[in-house]
Amino acid sequence: MRRTFIILLLANFLTNCQNSEKRNYSNTKGNADLEAVFEQLSKKARTDSILNFSLDSLTSFDWDTVLVLTPYTPIKYLERNTNIDLEPLFYTKITVTEGYNVLAFIKNDKLIEWVELRALYGSFDYYDSTRFYDPSTANFRMILTDRKFTSGQPILKVEPIDSTGTFINWRNAM
């Protein structure tokens, strides 16, 4: 009996080691800089109350499309409908908490970069997250709101804008 228990325990350990290797995704391409940029933007928006920015001007790499993923986005559903391998995003914090957003950058129908952004640096949860942006349309504004996180920090809402700085309300446009 004890021998069976030890064999089962060892098999479980080896299985978990293999699974943890498979799940050990990280964005090793060094785009932690983008999170630092968003931290700086959020500080400026807290001072200025509103701040317009373009994702294209913030990134140092080439991309065709960016997908904004908000908390609890059904990544498997998006993967099936877009035919883009998004498996590394299954293990990001957006699957388990409301405190993060993910910006997924795509080039030639392949996920090339992603960054997990703390909602403290801007909350993108203003609408359905299945909208893709190309570099010319990935324009946003960060607005200081009256709402606060449980920590007491004010919430910064990030919403899409057109080239003139006008808010694009996708819900009303459909």
C-alpha positions in Angstrom: 0.0 0.0 0.0 2.8 2.4 0.9 4.7 1.5 -2.2 1.6 2.3 -4.3 1.2 5.6 -2.6 4.8 6.6 -3.2 4.5 5.6 -6.9 1.3 7.7 -7.3 3.0 10.6 -5.5 6.0 10.4 -7.8 3.9 10.1 -10.9 1.9 13.2 -9.8 5.1 15.1 -9.2 6.5 14.2 -12.6 3.2 15.1 -14.3 3.1 18.5 -12.6 6.7 19.2 -13.5 5.9 18.6 -17.2 2.8 20.7 -17.0 4.6 23.6 -15.3 7.2 23.6 -18.1 4.4 23.8 -20.6 2.8 26.7 -18.7 6.0 28.6 -18.1 5.1 31.3 -20.6 6.6 34.7 -20.3 7.2 37.5 -22.7 10.9 37.3 -22.9 11.3 39.8 -25.7 11.9 42.5 -23.2 8.8 44.6 -23.5 8.7 45.4 -19.8 9.6 48.8 -21.0 6.0 49.3 -22.2 4.6 48.7 -18.7 7.1 51.3 -17.5 5.8 53.7 -20.2 2.2 53.1 -19.1 3.3 53.8 -15.5 4.7 57.2 -16.6 1.6 57.9 -18.7 -0.7 57.2 -15.7 1.3 59.5 -13.5 0.9 62.3 -16.1 -2.8 61.6 -16.6 -3.3 61.8 -12.8 -1.8 65.3 -13.0 -3.4 66.5 -16.3 -6.8 64.6 -15.9 -6.7 63.6 -19.6 -4.0 62.4 -21.8 -4.1 61.3 -25.5 -1.6 58.7 -26.8 -0.9 56.3 -29.7 0.3 52.8 -29.1 2.3 52.9 -32.3 4.4 55.8 -30.8 5.0 53.9 -27.5 6.3 50.6 -29.0 9.8 49.9 -30.3 8.9 46.9 -32.4 7.0 46.3 -35.6 3.4 45.0 -35.3 0.3 44.8 -37.6 -2.4 44.6 -35.0 -3.0 44.9 -31.3 -5.7 43.3 -29.3 -6.8 44.7 -26.0 -7.7 42.0 -23.5 -9.6 43.0 -20.5 -10.2 40.9 -17.3 -11.9 37.5 -17.9 -11.7 37.8 -21.7 -12.5 34.3 -23.2 -9.1 33.8 -24.8 -9.9 30.3 -26.1 -12.9 31.7 -27.9 -10.8 34.5 -29.5 -8.1 32.0 -30.5 -10.7 29.8 -32.3 -12.3 32.8 -34.1 -9.1 34.5 -35.2 -7.0 31.4 -35.9 -4.1 33.0 -34.0 -2.2 31.0 -31.4 -2.9 32.8 -28.2 -1.9 30.0 -25.8 0.7 32.1 -23.9 -2.1 34.4 -22.9 -4.0 31.6 -21.2 -1.6 32.0 -18.3 -1.7 35.7 -17.8 -3.3 37.4 -14.8 -6.4 38.5 -16.8 -7.8 35.0 -16.5 -8.0 35.2 -12.7 -8.2 38.8 -11.6 -9.7 42.2 -12.5 -6.5 44.0 -11.8 -4.8 43.5 -15.2 -5.3 44.1 -18.9 -3.2 42.5 -21.7 -2.1 44.2 -24.9 -1.4 41.4 -27.4 0.6 42.5 -30.4 0.3 40.5 -33.6 2.4 40.4 -36.8 1.6 38.3 -39.8 -1.1 36.5 -37.8 1.3 35.5 -35.0 1.4 36.7 -31.4 4.8 38.4 -31.2 4.6 40.5 -28.0 2.3 40.9 -25.1 2.3 43.0 -22.0 0.3 42.6 -18.8 -0.7 46.0 -17.6 -1.9 46.7 -14.1 -5.3 48.3 -14.2 -3.7 50.9 -11.9 -1.9 52.2 -15.0 -5.2 52.5 -17.0 -8.4 50.5 -17.2 -9.3 49.3 -20.7 -12.5 47.7 -19.6 -14.9 50.1 -21.4 -16.2 47.7 -24.0 -16.0 44.3 -25.7 -12.3 43.4 -25.9 -12.5 41.6 -29.3 -11.7 44.8 -31.2 -8.4 44.8 -33.1 -6.5 47.9 -33.9 -3.8 48.5 -36.5 -1.0 51.0 -35.7 -2.8 53.9 -37.4 -6.0 53.4 -35.3 -4.5 52.4 -32.0 -5.2 55.9 -30.5 -6.5 56.2 -26.9 -7.0 58.7 -24.2 -6.5 58.2 -20.5 -9.0 60.0 -18.3 -8.9 60.5 -14.6 -12.3 59.4 -13.1 -14.0 59.9 -9.8 -14.1 56.2 -9.2 -11.4 54.6 -7.0 -9.8 51.2 -6.5 -10.2 49.6 -3.1 -6.7 50.8 -2.4 -8.0 54.4 -2.7 -6.1 55.1 -6.0 -8.2 56.8 -8.6 -9.2 54.8 -11.7 -7.8 55.9 -15.0 -10.2 55.0 -17.9 -8.6 54.3 -21.2 -10.8 54.6 -24.2 -10.4 54.7 -28.0 -10.2 58.0 -29.9 -10.1 58.8 -33.6 -7.3 60.9 -35.2 -8.9 64.2 -34.0 -9.1 63.0 -30.4 -12.8 62.3 -30.4 -14.1 59.4 -28.4 -15.1 56.4 -30.5 -18.2 54.8 -28.9 -18.2 51.4 -30.6 -21.3 50.3 -28.8 -23.4 53.1 -30.4 -21.7 52.7 -33.8 -22.9 49.2 -34.3 
